[in-house]
Amino acid sequence: MLIPQGQGNTRTLNLSTFHLWTGIACVAITAFATTFFYQRAETLQVRLQAAQAQAVAVETPQATESRNVSADSGSVVSEDQAQYEATLEVLLSELDEVLQLEDQVRGELKIEPREKAPTGFVRQALSSENGRGGPPTSSNGLEVVQERSTRPHSLIEGVARPSVDMIFAELTHRRSSVKDLLLQILDLQKVQQAEAQEKAAAAMAPSRWPTKHSRAKITSRYGNRRDPFTRRLRHHDGIDFSAPYGTSVLATAHGKVVKAGWNRYLGNMVEIQHQNGLTTLYGHMSKLTVSKGQNVSGGQTIGKVGSTGRSTGAHIHYEIRKNGRHINPSKYVKK
């Protein structure tokens, strides 16, 4: 029976036994389901927390080990980098010493220095636009790439961190430059030896006047002339130097006396053998001060001015022969 709170008619609701038991069953099922699912949720929550805790326990040592390995690896890399930097510094220092030594040698020998400015070579070496490579195509290798006139002073000068390839190129460049310097030194030595030989030959050549007297002078030159006795045209084989009687006659170069004695035309005469096939002859002397086989030096007195033999007055008849043939003494004689 249902009784309303305010005004209204009272109603009566009749329930059968079936409806009653059905309602009780629904309440029981709902309560069971609620209890089951709640306990199931609690169990899953506990298992999830346990699994998370186990995962953390497992992952923590691995993470620690990973961090340790990473730290160790980083330490090794850092040590290798430091060693590389130190080796690079030593290598570059050695290269600089080679460069300075070469410049010093060039300065001492007065050989032209290498060009100081690379003039775009480093920029070209660092550029990858036109990069090419491969083995050398000639026996000289990389040295034939550049001419000496365009070779820069240094390939890596001004480069903060040169690559291994650039350092290798610098080594090849320095080797080439030192090789070039050696060739220049050898050429310079040849030139110096030739100059020394030329000077030695000049020193040994009969280049002096055969007398030092202030009044000495040339009275007859080499070549055709009128004979002072016959007045006919004849060839004069030497030069006549007039000087006061008794003035010292001097050897005009180092040599060996091969003749010393009397000649019916030249009077008292001396012949001296010099180097390079040269001989000198001195005639009309009043007195001889050397003998055959004697070695004499340039400027040494070999006799005295006279007028012996076929002569018109005090003078020295002076001849030079090369390999037995008369030549003009004027080519050698210097006062």
C-alpha positions as CSV (number, residue, x, y, z in Angstrom):
1,M,0.0,0.0,0.0
2,L,1.4,3.4,-1.0
3,I,0.3,6.5,1.0
4,P,1.0,9.9,-0.5
5,Q,2.6,12.7,1.6
6,G,0.2,15.4,0.7
7,Q,-3.2,15.1,-0.7
8,G,-4.0,12.3,-3.1
9,N,-5.5,8.9,-3.3
10,T,-4.0,5.9,-1.4
11,R,-2.8,3.1,-3.7
12,T,-2.2,-0.5,-3.0
13,L,0.7,-2.5,-4.7
14,N,0.5,-6.3,-4.6
15,L,3.9,-8.1,-5.1
16,S,4.1,-11.8,-5.8
17,T,6.7,-14.2,-4.4
18,F,8.5,-14.2,-7.7
19,H,9.1,-10.5,-7.8
20,L,10.3,-10.6,-4.2
21,W,12.9,-13.2,-4.8
22,T,14.0,-11.6,-8.1
23,G,14.7,-8.3,-6.3
24,I,16.7,-10.1,-3.6
25,A,18.8,-11.9,-6.2
26,C,19.6,-8.7,-8.0
27,V,20.8,-7.0,-4.8
28,A,23.0,-10.1,-4.0
29,I,24.5,-10.2,-7.5
30,T,25.3,-6.5,-7.4
31,A,27.0,-6.8,-4.0
32,F,29.1,-9.8,-5.1
33,A,30.1,-8.1,-8.3
34,T,31.2,-5.0,-6.6
35,T,33.2,-6.9,-4.0
36,F,34.9,-9.1,-6.7
37,F,36.0,-6.3,-8.9
38,Y,37.2,-4.1,-6.0
39,Q,39.4,-7.0,-4.7
40,R,40.6,-7.7,-8.3
41,A,41.6,-4.0,-8.7
42,E,43.5,-4.1,-5.4
43,T,45.4,-7.2,-6.5
44,L,46.3,-5.8,-9.8
45,Q,47.5,-2.6,-8.2
46,V,49.8,-4.5,-5.8
47,R,51.2,-6.6,-8.7
48,L,51.8,-3.5,-10.7
49,Q,53.7,-1.8,-7.9
50,A,55.8,-4.9,-7.4
51,A,56.6,-5.1,-11.1
52,Q,57.6,-1.5,-11.2
53,A,59.8,-1.9,-8.2
54,Q,61.5,-5.0,-9.8
55,A,62.0,-3.1,-13.0
56,V,63.7,-0.2,-11.2
57,A,65.8,-2.6,-9.3
58,V,67.0,-4.3,-12.5
59,E,67.5,-1.1,-14.6
60,T,69.4,0.8,-11.9
61,P,72.6,-1.4,-12.0
62,Q,72.4,-1.4,-15.9
63,A,72.1,2.4,-16.0
64,T,74.9,2.8,-13.5
65,E,77.1,0.4,-15.5
66,S,76.2,2.2,-18.7
67,R,77.1,5.5,-17.2
68,N,80.4,4.0,-16.0
69,V,81.2,2.6,-19.5
70,S,80.2,5.9,-21.1
71,A,82.4,7.8,-18.6
72,D,85.3,5.4,-19.2
73,S,84.9,5.7,-23.0
74,G,84.8,9.5,-22.7
75,S,87.9,9.4,-20.6
76,V,89.7,7.2,-23.2
77,V,88.5,9.5,-26.0
78,S,89.7,12.5,-24.0
79,E,93.1,10.9,-23.4
80,D,93.5,10.0,-27.1
81,Q,92.5,13.6,-28.1
82,A,95.1,15.0,-25.7
83,Q,97.8,12.7,-27.1
84,Y,96.8,13.6,-30.7
85,E,97.1,17.3,-29.8
86,A,100.5,16.8,-28.2
87,T,101.8,14.8,-31.2
88,L,100.5,17.4,-33.6
89,E,102.2,20.2,-31.7
90,V,105.5,18.3,-31.7
91,L,105.2,17.6,-35.5
92,L,104.4,21.1,-36.3
93,S,107.3,22.3,-34.2
94,E,109.6,20.0,-36.0
95,L,108.3,21.3,-39.4
96,D,108.9,24.8,-38.3
97,E,112.5,24.0,-37.3
98,V,113.1,22.4,-40.7
99,L,111.7,25.6,-42.3
100,Q,113.9,27.9,-40.2
101,L,117.0,25.8,-40.9
102,E,116.4,25.9,-44.6
103,D,115.9,29.7,-44.5
104,Q,119.1,30.0,-42.6
105,V,121.0,27.9,-45.1
106,R,119.6,30.0,-47.9
107,G,120.6,33.2,-46.2
108,E,124.1,32.0,-45.5
109,L,124.6,30.9,-49.1
110,K,122.8,33.9,-50.5
111,I,120.3,31.6,-52.4
112,E,117.0,33.1,-53.2
113,P,114.3,32.4,-50.5
114,R,111.1,30.6,-51.1
115,E,108.0,32.8,-51.6
116,K,106.6,33.8,-48.3
117,A,102.9,34.1,-49.4
118,P,101.1,30.9,-50.3
119,T,98.9,33.1,-52.7
120,G,95.7,31.1,-52.5
121,F,97.3,27.7,-52.2
122,V,95.9,27.0,-48.7
123,R,92.5,28.2,-49.9
124,Q,92.7,25.8,-52.8
125,A,93.9,23.0,-50.6
126,L,91.0,23.5,-48.1
127,S,88.4,23.6,-50.9
128,S,86.6,20.4,-52.0
129,E,85.3,21.8,-55.2
130,N,88.1,20.7,-57.4
131,G,89.6,17.9,-55.3
132,R,91.5,15.3,-57.2
133,G,94.1,12.7,-56.2
134,G,95.8,9.4,-57.1
135,P,99.3,8.0,-57.3
136,P,102.0,10.2,-59.0
137,T,102.4,9.8,-62.7
138,S,106.1,10.4,-62.9
139,S,109.3,9.3,-61.2
140,N,109.6,12.6,-59.4
141,G,106.3,12.2,-57.6
142,L,104.5,15.2,-56.1
143,E,107.5,17.4,-56.7
144,V,106.5,18.0,-60.3
145,V,103.2,19.6,-59.4
146,Q,104.6,23.1,-58.9
147,E,107.4,25.0,-60.3
148,R,110.0,26.4,-57.9
149,S,109.0,30.0,-58.8
150,T,105.4,29.4,-57.6
151,R,106.1,27.1,-54.7
152,P,104.8,28.8,-51.5
153,H,106.8,29.2,-48.3
154,S,104.5,26.9,-46.4
155,L,101.3,25.1,-47.2
156,I,99.8,25.1,-43.7
157,E,101.0,28.5,-42.5
158,G,98.0,30.3,-41.0
159,V,95.9,27.2,-40.8
160,A,94.7,26.7,-37.2
161,R,93.9,23.0,-37.3
162,P,95.5,21.4,-40.4
163,S,94.2,18.0,-41.4
164,V,96.3,14.9,-41.7
165,D,96.2,15.2,-45.5
166,M,97.5,18.8,-45.3
167,I,100.3,17.8,-42.9
168,F,101.3,15.0,-45.2
169,A,101.3,17.5,-48.1
170,E,103.4,19.9,-46.1
171,L,105.9,17.1,-45.4
172,T,106.1,16.3,-49.1
173,H,106.4,20.0,-49.9
174,R,109.3,20.5,-47.4
175,R,111.1,17.4,-48.7
176,S,110.8,18.8,-52.2
177,S,112.0,22.2,-51.1
178,V,115.0,20.8,-49.2
179,K,115.8,18.7,-52.3
180,D,115.6,21.8,-54.4
181,L,117.8,23.6,-52.0
182,L,120.4,20.8,-52.2
183,L,120.4,21.0,-56.0
184,Q,120.8,24.8,-55.7
185,I,123.7,24.3,-53.3
186,L,125.4,21.8,-55.7
187,D,124.9,24.3,-58.6
188,L,126.3,27.1,-56.4
189,Q,129.3,24.9,-55.5
190,K,129.9,24.2,-59.2
191,V,129.8,27.9,-59.9
192,Q,132.1,28.7,-57.0
193,Q,134.5,25.9,-58.1
194,A,134.5,27.3,-61.6
195,E,135.1,30.8,-60.3
196,A,137.9,29.5,-58.0
197,Q,139.5,27.7,-60.9
198,E,139.2,30.7,-63.1
199,K,140.8,32.9,-60.4
200,A,143.5,30.3,-59.9
201,A,144.1,30.2,-63.6
202,A,144.2,34.0,-63.7
203,A,146.6,34.0,-60.8
204,M,148.8,31.5,-62.7
205,A,148.4,33.3,-66.0
206,P,151.2,35.6,-67.1
207,S,149.4,38.8,-66.5
208,R,152.1,41.1,-65.0
209,W,154.5,43.4,-66.8
210,P,158.0,41.9,-66.8
211,T,159.3,44.9,-65.0
212,K,158.0,47.4,-62.3
213,H,160.2,50.4,-63.1
214,S,158.3,53.6,-63.3
215,R,160.0,54.5,-66.6
216,A,159.2,51.2,-68.2
217,K,157.1,51.5,-71.4
218,I,156.1,49.6,-74.4
219,T,158.2,50.5,-77.4
220,S,157.1,47.8,-79.9
221,R,153.9,45.7,-80.0
222,Y,153.0,42.3,-81.3
223,G,152.3,42.0,-85.0
224,N,153.8,43.2,-88.3
225,R,156.4,46.0,-88.0
226,R,159.5,47.3,-89.8
227,D,162.6,45.5,-88.6
228,P,164.8,48.0,-86.8
229,F,167.9,46.7,-88.6
230,T,166.7,45.9,-92.2
231,R,163.7,48.2,-92.2
232,R,161.7,45.5,-93.9
233,L,158.2,44.4,-92.9
234,R,158.4,41.5,-90.5
235,H,156.3,39.9,-87.9
236,H,157.2,40.7,-84.3
237,D,156.4,37.7,-82.1
238,G,156.3,39.6,-78.8
239,I,156.2,43.0,-77.0
240,D,159.3,45.1,-76.3
241,F,159.4,46.9,-72.9
242,S,162.1,49.5,-72.5
243,A,163.5,50.2,-69.1
244,P,166.8,51.5,-67.6
245,Y,169.8,49.2,-67.9
246,G,170.1,46.8,-64.9
247,T,166.4,47.1,-63.9
248,S,165.0,43.8,-62.5
249,V,163.2,41.5,-64.9
250,L,160.3,39.7,-63.2
251,A,158.6,36.4,-63.9
252,T,155.0,37.3,-64.9
253,A,153.5,34.1,-63.3
254,H,154.4,31.0,-61.3
255,G,156.2,28.3,-63.3
256,K,159.3,26.3,-64.0
257,V,162.4,27.5,-65.9
258,V,162.8,25.3,-69.0
259,K,165.5,27.3,-70.7
260,A,168.1,29.7,-69.3
261,G,171.1,30.7,-71.4
262,W,172.4,32.4,-74.6
263,N,170.5,32.8,-77.9
264,R,172.2,34.5,-80.8
265,Y,169.2,36.7,-81.5
266,L,167.7,37.1,-78.0
267,G,171.0,37.2,-76.1
268,N,170.6,36.2,-72.5
269,M,167.1,34.7,-72.4
270,V,164.9,32.7,-70.0
271,E,161.8,30.6,-70.9
272,I,159.3,29.6,-68.2
273,Q,156.6,26.9,-68.5
274,H,153.3,27.8,-66.9
275,Q,149.9,26.0,-66.5
276,N,147.4,25.5,-69.3
277,G,150.1,25.1,-72.0
278,L,151.4,28.6,-71.6
279,T,155.1,29.6,-71.7
280,T,156.8,33.0,-71.5
281,L,160.1,34.1,-72.9
282,Y,162.3,37.0,-71.8
283,G,165.2,38.2,-74.0
284,H,168.1,40.7,-74.3
285,M,168.9,40.5,-70.5
286,S,172.3,41.6,-69.3
287,K,172.3,39.0,-66.5
288,L,170.4,35.9,-65.5
289,T,169.5,35.1,-61.9
290,V,167.8,31.7,-62.4
291,S,168.8,28.4,-64.0
292,K,167.1,25.6,-65.9
293,G,164.8,23.4,-63.8
294,Q,164.2,26.0,-61.1
295,N,160.7,26.8,-60.0
296,V,159.8,30.5,-59.8
297,S,156.9,32.5,-58.5
298,G,155.1,35.4,-60.1
299,G,157.0,38.6,-59.5
300,Q,160.3,36.9,-58.8
301,T,163.5,38.4,-60.3
302,I,164.9,36.2,-63.1
303,G,167.5,38.6,-64.5
304,K,168.4,42.2,-65.3
305,V,167.5,44.5,-68.2
306,G,170.2,44.6,-70.9
307,S,170.8,44.9,-74.6
308,T,172.4,41.5,-75.5
309,G,171.7,39.8,-78.8
310,R,170.1,41.5,-81.7
311,S,169.1,44.7,-79.9
312,T,169.3,48.4,-80.4
313,G,169.1,49.4,-76.7
314,A,168.2,48.4,-73.2
315,H,164.8,46.6,-73.2
316,I,163.0,43.3,-72.6
317,H,161.7,41.2,-75.5
318,Y,158.7,39.4,-74.0
319,E,156.8,36.6,-75.7
320,I,153.8,34.3,-74.7
321,R,153.2,31.0,-76.4
322,K,150.2,28.6,-75.9
323,N,150.9,25.0,-76.8
324,G,154.0,26.2,-78.7
325,R,152.2,28.8,-80.9
326,H,152.8,32.5,-80.5
327,I,149.9,34.6,-79.2
328,N,149.5,38.3,-78.6
329,P,150.8,39.0,-75.0
330,S,148.3,41.9,-74.8
331,K,145.5,39.4,-74.1
332,Y,147.2,38.7,-70.7
333,V,149.5,41.6,-69.9
334,K,148.2,44.1,-67.3
335,K,150.3,46.8,-65.8
